[in-house]
Amino acid sequence: MANGPSLSTVTRSLSLLDVPHANQFEGKSLDPEILEETEENFYRGAPPEWLNFHISEQAELDGTGSPFIKRDGYDKLVDQIHKLRKHPGISTVKLFHQPGCGGTTLAMKVLWDFRKTLRSAVLTGSTSDITKVAEEVVHLFTAGSQGDQKTVLLLVNGVHVLEDLQVSIIRAIANQKIVTRMPVVVLLSCIREDADLKSDDVFLQEVLSDSEKNHFNDKKSELNRKYGDKCNRFHGFNIMQSNFSEAYIQEACSVFKTIKETGIQEKTQLAAFLSLLNAYVPDSYLLEAQCLDVFKHANYSHRNISLEDMLDDFSHLIITIQLDGSEKRVRMAHPLIAQCCTELMADAGVTRSDTAKNLLTCLCRDKVPRSLVGFVKYMLTKRRPKQKEKGREENPIHPTEMKEEIDSFSRLILHIQTKEDNSQCLSLLGMATNMFDRNPFFPQALARFHCIVLRDYDEAEMWAKEAKQRDPKNSVVADTLGQVHKNRLKTLRRPAQPGGILALALKAIRAFEDEERLAEDEVGTKVKIKGYFHVSRFFNSGGMFGFLQVCNLVYDLLVSQNPTWRGVLTKKVSLGSALPSLGDRSLLRFNGLINRLRDAVEKKCAFLDGYLTYSKPDIKEDDPEYISRETSACYRKYVGDSTSSHLKEKGADLIQKLKLKQAGTTTGVLSCLDRECTESDLKEITTLWEEICLHKDPVTAMVNNIFAHIMLRNMGATESDCKHLTAFKQEMYPILTDKPEPHMLALLLHWPTDSEDTCILDLSAMIKRTQDLYKQAYVKHFRSRYLRPLFFIGKGQELNRIVHRKVLEGSVLQGDWETMQDWSVEKIFQDPWVKERLLKVQGEIREYRLFATVEGKEIEVDANLRNSLWRKRKVSFYLGFTIKGPVAFAIQTETADKKETLSEMDSSKPRPCGLLKFEACCDEMDARDLTKLKPEVNRVDEVQTFSLQSDAGNYECSVSGLRWVCKEEISFKYKFLSWEEHMRSPVCKDYMPAGPLMDITVTSGEIEEVHLPHRVCIDQNSAFSGQFAVLHVDPCCDVVEEVAKVTSSHIKFLQPTFPPRGVMIRKMAGIQFYYDVLIYKTNKEFLTLEVYVVPRHSALRQVSVLFNQTEVEEKQKSSGSILILNPGPDKSMQMGEHVSLTTDQADAIIQPSARELRYESIFFEVLIRNADSDFTLRLQSGKETPWTCTIHKGDYQNQSADH
């Protein structure tokens, strides 16, 4: 990668990012007044500036101040970022925080502290052009010479842009062909969330821990000494220091309690406006000029009086902020103060609706700043998500909201409704509607209020039409009118007249069809979202679903009155012939509507069937169940249970039988397992499609017949003869169609495996054709959605090797179902049954692209997780198929089987293999003098961390034996990890640990070499040294890497990166281990000893707390067992040989009698019913007795678990 422009040049060119320099403010003479004002503003409640952190650091260095307070989440964030720095790709760390808890301050403090080791930046510009944001991030990463490039740590407020930003950054890196082993960016997402979350992410709440209280109390004493009485105005700080005390907040806002006596003056009015905005709109403010306008009619003798003086006794509650020379912004000191003041105003008789109306009248009469328009819109129309619950049901007015339930109205409107009355809600929304006469969202909210709360459908219809007129091309706005008509139809008083039902249905259907048309037109065009114009990312399917909901209502309402309507609505009989039975000739005016309902329902159900079968809202979440449920119900009513006039066509009776099974289309067949069809249903479906092959459309019928056979096999049915399989494979029928489904089937059938013949297809060309047809048929509607894998290539032959996704999901325990919906973690592929069922495909990653290796050729395939494509490497994966083509899942690095070769230390002449023994041993100093350093040990939650720092030189840690070489002053820390989870990984199945697994984090400086210790004694002539490998713990998968150089005690790495690493060695004959024996006396009635033979950890046993005394020791400790100390075996034993445990106690029972030695621990149980004396235990291996131990009577009597 070529050198880029200098860092200073790049940062000056960035318009969307705020980048603190590594040496920001250093060596500069700063005005003391500016320093004091900046610090005072921060403690009063202003958001932090980079200068605040510099001021604090300087005070700490000078000894005049204590460190900047870091809330408890700081260390966790820093640790997460350190870990993510070790891996290529794009990673995200999330910080959730309640408003006013210091979340933004904590995030910026993390960025400030990383500014020297990473390139910290805050995303401050608009995210409307996410491609430009990505370009600036990559530009910042590539700035400077290649050796100077550093990971970008980017603070992003919210989560709504994260996915698009990651995709855009990956695309920019791939386009620029940047090759890097370090992460380009770590995203720190700061999310304001004031509801309790269950999350592994950091979450700051309105409560301090004991340690935080101590830090805040110390800082308060310091501030009192420095600022005296000014501290009484430091509300931002004081609220947190008081642990968010309600009493403190009430006292701070006490000036509002005098309003009844003093009346509403201009200063009170302005404070009320700011309180209302800040209480209901995050990050809201008024411009100073707007605030001064409130006082323009006041009788001030001097026009140059400051806003602070005008506010008088309210001024201490309000702060003024100025960013980068922009106009000054005014807001309340803290969100809790804003909420309290709003409540106190209401107690004084100035209600929320009064304040909101006064704000509109006073500040929104003439030209309104864009910022205030946005704040007012948020305050009156922004609906917040409800707590996510299982079994989500349809939102009563907007069922198109498929991801989560949200409140019916904005928080302010809901509060006015509960604390005042409905009329004030109407009055406020009506005023906003009239004042902002081009904005569609205020009349939309007004329509919704009339519909949901008052059920005044005439008014609701009028305002829904007004909203639509203001933004006639917005399908989401158009949806409201359809929902009003639908809800009116739903609440009709029963029994209703058929004419009235159909009249309302006609209006609703026209509205939803108009919404559907607008949604189709929005593709690639700009639509207004949140008050701004954007290119529509998603397809609004609400019009289609609303249409089907109306049809469900019409069917239920009419058929419940007269069963004749069933035949009319399904077109079994005409409306005209049924009029005598229906008894109302005026119904003929609805003949056109009735005639088209059945066909329209069939068409829209077919679309939604494919929409839900082929895709889902995103990679983590499925569509709500009610959508498919109501869609299926509508299909059954109008199509599945009917027989139309189409039956005159050849084979139409067979098609109708398939429609009865909801399998009359390819998507219908493919969704059979999702709908949980029975085996008998699928057999009938298979037979029907086979018969249809004789009548019409042989390609489609053949494809559906084969898919039905595949579904049947996936249900576990006995194999049936698929007559058309050979013909389909040989005749290449897919080339005759312009649909992606036959091409996907051809890929499934022709994808070669070891057990099948050579592929006759040009797979690359077929994949390209499938992708092109997908774009033609579906990309318009699926463009923002995640494509679900439909099938996977499994083990076996022909149809038996094609595994449906539902089969894999069914193998997972129901309790873990929610996790299985999340394909971003690919957890389903860790299931042993899934691993056994699916076939591994080999391939290679290079230039951020993935290639499957097929019969010596490379076939490019998509990756389910693009974040897996950063490193060039040989890989294996499971191959799934979406409607767009093949996709790789669970990508893992492959390590080629190595022949026994000599390492650099080996002689060029062949020599006999030496024995390998698991024990630390001394060796030469590797031609350099080493300085041994003792680490500082810190313990947090049972985890010990070892910290070291050194000048330039060569060093060894006295605890772990870790060695390092550095050319500058460095500091780092490490901790030990457990091997257990990683040894279950498929890539480790041929290896066993040969040293500690270490997680190393460099906190400053750069290490030139790292030498990881191993515990295998090898001599200089040992060919076994070529069997070493290193486990590299990657976030997405474990990777086994080759070893560059082996010494007799260490593995050497040059210019290392630091994911967790540990030395392993290949399992093979001739390896000798040293073992320890752990003896536990249990709490059972008779003397029962549990004897474990475990691999010795050598010197690391001295710090065995690092491993929590191994899993064995933890288990015994938790059960109250007592450890009987004993000397370990003094002889090594060979892995794979059988050992037996014996005793001289005659009545002892030992189970089992013998065990095979493994790297993992082995277990014996010794039962002695009448133990009352000393006895001996022995381990025997053939004729050898490597261990003998005398158990004394005192060892097993008069002991407690606390011993």
TATAHU-V516972 format. One record per backbone hydrogen bond with DSSP energy under -0.5 kcal/mol. CO is the residue of the C=O (numbers start at 1). NH is the residue of the N-H. If there is no record, write none. Layout:
((CO | NH) (CO | NH))
This chain:
((5 | 144) (6 | 10) (7 | 11) (8 | 12) (9 | 13) (10 | 13) (10 | 14) (11 | 14) (16 | 124) (16 | 125) (17 | 19) (18 | 20) (18 | 122) (21 | 24) (23 | 26) (25 | 28) (28 | 30) (31 | 35) (32 | 36) (33 | 37) (34 | 38) (35 | 39) (36 | 40) (37 | 41) (38 | 42) (39 | 43) (40 | 44) (41 | 45) (41 | 46) (42 | 45) (43 | 237) (44 | 236) (49 | 52) (49 | 53) (50 | 53) (50 | 54) (51 | 55) (52 | 56) (53 | 57) (54 | 58) (55 | 59) (56 | 60) (57 | 61) (58 | 62) (59 | 63) (59 | 64) (59 | 65) (69 | 71) (71 | 74) (72 | 76) (73 | 77) (74 | 78) (75 | 79) (76 | 80) (77 | 81) (78 | 82) (79 | 83) (80 | 84) (81 | 85) (83 | 86) (84 | 87) (85 | 183) (89 | 184) (89 | 185) (91 | 187) (93 | 189) (94 | 96) (94 | 202) (95 | 191) (96 | 204) (97 | 193) (98 | 101) (102 | 106) (103 | 107) (104 | 108) (105 | 109) (106 | 110) (107 | 111) (108 | 112) (109 | 113) (110 | 114) (112 | 115) (114 | 117) (114 | 118) (118 | 120) (119 | 153) (121 | 155) (122 | 18) (122 | 124) (128 | 130) (129 | 132) (129 | 133) (130 | 134) (131 | 135) (132 | 136) (133 | 137) (134 | 138) (135 | 139) (136 | 140) (137 | 141) (138 | 142) (139 | 143) (140 | 143) (141 | 150) (142 | 4) (144 | 4) (145 | 148) (145 | 149) (146 | 149) (151 | 119) (152 | 154) (152 | 186) (153 | 121) (153 | 155) (154 | 156) (154 | 188) (155 | 123) (156 | 158) (156 | 190) (159 | 162) (159 | 163) (161 | 165) (162 | 166) (163 | 167) (164 | 168) (165 | 169) (166 | 170) (167 | 171) (168 | 172) (169 | 173) (170 | 174) (171 | 175) (172 | 176) (173 | 178) (174 | 177) (178 | 180) (184 | 152) (185 | 91) (186 | 154) (186 | 188) (187 | 93) (187 | 189) (188 | 156) (188 | 190) (189 | 95) (189 | 191) (190 | 158) (190 | 192) (191 | 97) (191 | 193) (197 | 199) (202 | 96) (204 | 98) (205 | 207) (209 | 213) (210 | 214) (211 | 215) (212 | 216) (213 | 217) (214 | 218) (215 | 219) (216 | 220) (217 | 221) (218 | 222) (219 | 223) (220 | 224) (221 | 225) (222 | 226) (223 | 227) (223 | 228) (224 | 228) (227 | 230) (228 | 231) (229 | 232) (230 | 233) (231 | 234) (233 | 235) (234 | 238) (235 | 239) (236 | 240) (237 | 241) (238 | 242) (239 | 244) (239 | 245) (240 | 243) (245 | 249) (246 | 250) (247 | 251) (248 | 252) (249 | 253) (251 | 254) (253 | 256) (254 | 257) (255 | 258) (256 | 259) (258 | 261) (258 | 262) (259 | 263) (263 | 265) (265 | 269) (266 | 270) (267 | 271) (268 | 272) (269 | 273) (270 | 274) (271 | 275) (272 | 276) (273 | 277) (274 | 278) (275 | 279) (276 | 280) (277 | 280) (277 | 281) (281 | 284) (286 | 330) (287 | 290) (287 | 291) (288 | 292) (289 | 293) (290 | 294) (291 | 294) (291 | 295) (292 | 295) (293 | 296) (295 | 298) (298 | 300) (301 | 303) (302 | 305) (306 | 310) (307 | 311) (308 | 312) (311 | 314) (312 | 315) (314 | 317) (315 | 318) (317 | 333) (319 | 331) (321 | 329) (322 | 324) (323 | 326) (328 | 288) (329 | 321) (330 | 286) (331 | 319) (334 | 338) (335 | 339) (336 | 340) (337 | 341) (338 | 342) (339 | 343) (340 | 344) (341 | 345) (342 | 346) (343 | 347) (344 | 348) (345 | 350) (346 | 349) (349 | 351) (351 | 355) (352 | 356) (353 | 357) (354 | 358) (355 | 359) (356 | 360) (357 | 361) (358 | 362) (359 | 363) (360 | 364) (369 | 373) (370 | 374) (371 | 375) (372 | 376) (373 | 377) (374 | 378) (375 | 379) (376 | 380) (377 | 381) (377 | 382) (378 | 382) (379 | 412) (380 | 410) (382 | 411) (384 | 407) (398 | 401) (400 | 402) (402 | 624) (405 | 386) (410 | 414) (411 | 415) (412 | 416) (413 | 417) (414 | 418) (415 | 419) (416 | 420) (421 | 424) (421 | 425) (422 | 426) (423 | 427) (424 | 428) (425 | 429) (426 | 430) (427 | 431) (428 | 432) (429 | 433) (430 | 434) (431 | 435) (432 | 436) (435 | 437) (436 | 439) (439 | 443) (440 | 444) (441 | 445) (442 | 446) (443 | 447) (444 | 448) (445 | 449) (446 | 450) (447 | 451) (448 | 452) (449 | 453) (449 | 454) (450 | 455) (450 | 456) (455 | 457) (456 | 460) (457 | 461) (458 | 462) (459 | 463) (460 | 464) (461 | 465) (462 | 466) (463 | 467) (464 | 468) (465 | 469) (466 | 470) (467 | 471) (469 | 472) (471 | 474) (473 | 475) (474 | 478) (475 | 479) (476 | 480) (477 | 480) (477 | 481) (478 | 481) (478 | 482) (479 | 483) (480 | 484) (481 | 485) (482 | 486) (483 | 487) (484 | 488) (485 | 489) (486 | 490) (487 | 491) (489 | 492) (497 | 501) (498 | 502) (499 | 503) (500 | 504) (501 | 505) (502 | 506) (503 | 507) (504 | 508) (505 | 509) (506 | 510) (507 | 511) (508 | 512) (509 | 513) (510 | 514) (511 | 515) (512 | 516) (513 | 517) (514 | 518) (515 | 519) (516 | 520) (517 | 521) (518 | 522) (520 | 523) (522 | 525) (525 | 536) (527 | 529) (527 | 534) (529 | 532) (532 | 529) (534 | 527) (538 | 540) (539 | 541) (541 | 545) (542 | 546) (543 | 547) (544 | 548) (545 | 549) (546 | 550) (547 | 551) (548 | 552) (549 | 553) (550 | 554) (551 | 555) (552 | 556) (553 | 557) (554 | 558) (555 | 559) (556 | 560) (557 | 561) (558 | 561) (558 | 562) (562 | 565) (563 | 566) (563 | 567) (564 | 567) (564 | 568) (565 | 569) (566 | 570) (567 | 572) (567 | 573) (568 | 571) (574 | 578) (575 | 579) (576 | 579) (578 | 581) (578 | 582) (579 | 583) (579 | 584) (584 | 587) (585 | 588) (586 | 589) (587 | 590) (588 | 591) (590 | 594) (591 | 595) (592 | 596) (593 | 596) (593 | 597) (594 | 597) (594 | 598) (596 | 600) (597 | 601) (598 | 602) (599 | 603) (600 | 604) (601 | 605) (602 | 606) (603 | 607) (604 | 608) (605 | 609) (606 | 610) (607 | 611) (608 | 612) (609 | 613) (610 | 614) (611 | 615) (614 | 788) (616 | 786) (618 | 621) (619 | 823) (621 | 618) (624 | 627) (624 | 628) (625 | 629) (626 | 630) (627 | 631) (628 | 632) (629 | 633) (630 | 634) (631 | 635) (632 | 636) (633 | 637) (634 | 638) (635 | 639) (635 | 640) (636 | 641) (639 | 642) (644 | 647) (645 | 648) (646 | 649) (649 | 652) (651 | 655) (652 | 656) (653 | 657) (654 | 658) (655 | 659) (656 | 660) (657 | 661) (658 | 661) (658 | 663) (659 | 662) (665 | 669) (666 | 670) (667 | 671) (669 | 672) (671 | 675) (672 | 677) (673 | 676) (678 | 682) (679 | 683) (680 | 684) (681 | 685) (682 | 686) (683 | 687) (684 | 688) (685 | 689) (686 | 690) (687 | 691) (688 | 692) (689 | 693) (691 | 694) (692 | 695) (692 | 696) (697 | 701) (698 | 702) (699 | 703) (700 | 704) (701 | 705) (702 | 706) (703 | 707) (704 | 708) (705 | 709) (706 | 710) (707 | 711) (708 | 712) (709 | 713) (710 | 714) (711 | 715) (712 | 715) (712 | 717) (713 | 716) (721 | 723) (722 | 725) (724 | 728) (725 | 729) (726 | 730) (727 | 731) (728 | 732) (728 | 733) (732 | 735) (733 | 736) (734 | 737) (739 | 743) (740 | 744) (741 | 745) (742 | 746) (743 | 747) (744 | 748) (745 | 749) (746 | 750) (747 | 751) (753 | 756) (761 | 763) (762 | 766) (763 | 767) (764 | 768) (765 | 769) (766 | 770) (767 | 771) (768 | 772) (769 | 773) (770 | 774) (771 | 775) (772 | 776) (773 | 777) (774 | 778) (774 | 779) (778 | 781) (778 | 782) (779 | 783) (782 | 785) (786 | 616) (786 | 788) (790 | 805) (791 | 881) (792 | 794) (792 | 803) (793 | 839) (797 | 800) (798 | 801) (799 | 802) (801 | 794) (801 | 803) (802 | 804) (803 | 792) (804 | 807) (804 | 808) (805 | 809) (806 | 810) (807 | 811) (808 | 811) (809 | 812) (813 | 816) (814 | 817) (816 | 820) (817 | 821) (819 | 822) (821 | 823) (822 | 825) (826 | 829) (827 | 830) (828 | 831) (831 | 835) (832 | 836) (833 | 837) (834 | 838) (837 | 795) (839 | 879) (841 | 877) (842 | 853) (843 | 875) (844 | 851) (845 | 873) (846 | 849) (849 | 846) (850 | 861) (851 | 844) (852 | 854) (852 | 859) (854 | 857) (857 | 854) (857 | 859) (858 | 860) (859 | 852) (861 | 850) (862 | 888) (864 | 866) (865 | 868) (866 | 869) (873 | 845) (874 | 894) (875 | 843) (876 | 892) (877 | 841) (878 | 880) (878 | 889) (879 | 793) (880 | 887) (881 | 790) (881 | 791) (882 | 885) (885 | 882) (886 | 862) (887 | 880) (888 | 864) (889 | 878) (892 | 876) (894 | 896) (899 | 901) (903 | 906) (916 | 1072) (917 | 919) (917 | 1017) (925 | 928) (930 | 932) (931 | 956) (933 | 935) (933 | 958) (936 | 947) (938 | 945) (940 | 943) (942 | 944) (943 | 940) (945 | 938) (945 | 947) (946 | 974) (947 | 936) (948 | 972) (950 | 970) (953 | 966) (954 | 931) (955 | 964) (956 | 933) (957 | 961) (962 | 957) (963 | 1011) (964 | 955) (965 | 1008) (965 | 1009) (966 | 953) (970 | 950) (971 | 1003) (971 | 1004) (972 | 948) (973 | 1001) (974 | 946) (975 | 999) (977 | 997) (979 | 983) (980 | 984) (981 | 984) (982 | 985) (985 | 988) (986 | 989) (988 | 991) (990 | 1067) (992 | 1065) (994 | 1015) (996 | 998) (996 | 1063) (997 | 977) (998 | 1000) (998 | 1061) (999 | 975) (1001 | 973) (1001 | 1003) (1004 | 971) (1006 | 967) (1008 | 1055) (1009 | 965) (1010 | 1012) (1010 | 1053) (1011 | 963) (1012 | 1051) (1015 | 919) (1015 | 1017) (1016 | 1018) (1017 | 917) (1019 | 1022) (1022 | 1025) (1023 | 1026) (1024 | 1027) (1025 | 1028) (1027 | 1066) (1029 | 1064) (1030 | 1032) (1030 | 1041) (1031 | 1033) (1031 | 1062) (1032 | 1034) (1032 | 1039) (1037 | 1034) (1039 | 1032) (1039 | 1041) (1041 | 1030) (1045 | 1052) (1048 | 1018) (1049 | 1014) (1050 | 1047) (1051 | 1012) (1052 | 1045) (1053 | 1010) (1060 | 1033) (1061 | 998) (1062 | 1031) (1063 | 994) (1063 | 995) (1064 | 1029) (1065 | 992) (1068 | 1071) (1070 | 916) (1070 | 1072) (1071 | 1135) (1072 | 918) (1073 | 1133) (1074 | 1096) (1076 | 1094) (1077 | 1079) (1078 | 1092) (1079 | 1124) (1080 | 1082) (1080 | 1090) (1081 | 1122) (1087 | 1168) (1088 | 1082) (1089 | 1091) (1089 | 1166) (1090 | 1080) (1090 | 1092) (1091 | 1164) (1092 | 1078) (1092 | 1094) (1093 | 1162) (1094 | 1076) (1097 | 1100) (1098 | 1101) (1099 | 1102) (1100 | 1103) (1101 | 1104) (1103 | 1106) (1104 | 1107) (1104 | 1109) (1105 | 1108) (1107 | 1110) (1109 | 1113) (1110 | 1114) (1111 | 1115) (1112 | 1116) (1113 | 1117) (1114 | 1118) (1115 | 1119) (1116 | 1121) (1117 | 1120) (1122 | 1081) (1123 | 1125) (1124 | 1079) (1133 | 1073) (1134 | 1137) (1137 | 1157) (1139 | 1155) (1140 | 1180) (1142 | 1178) (1144 | 1146) (1145 | 1148) (1149 | 1167) (1151 | 1165) (1153 | 1141) (1155 | 1139) (1157 | 1136) (1159 | 1095) (1160 | 1158) (1162 | 1093) (1164 | 1091) (1165 | 1151) (1165 | 1167) (1166 | 1089) (1167 | 1149) (1168 | 1087) (1168 | 1171) (1175 | 1191) (1176 | 1144) (1177 | 1189) (1178 | 1142) (1179 | 1187) (1180 | 1140) (1181 | 1184) (1184 | 1181) (1186 | 1130) (1186 | 1131) (1187 | 1179) (1189 | 1177) (1189 | 1191) (1190 | 1192) (1191 | 1175) (1192 | 1195) (1192 | 1196) (1193 | 1196) (1193 | 1197) (1200 | 1203))
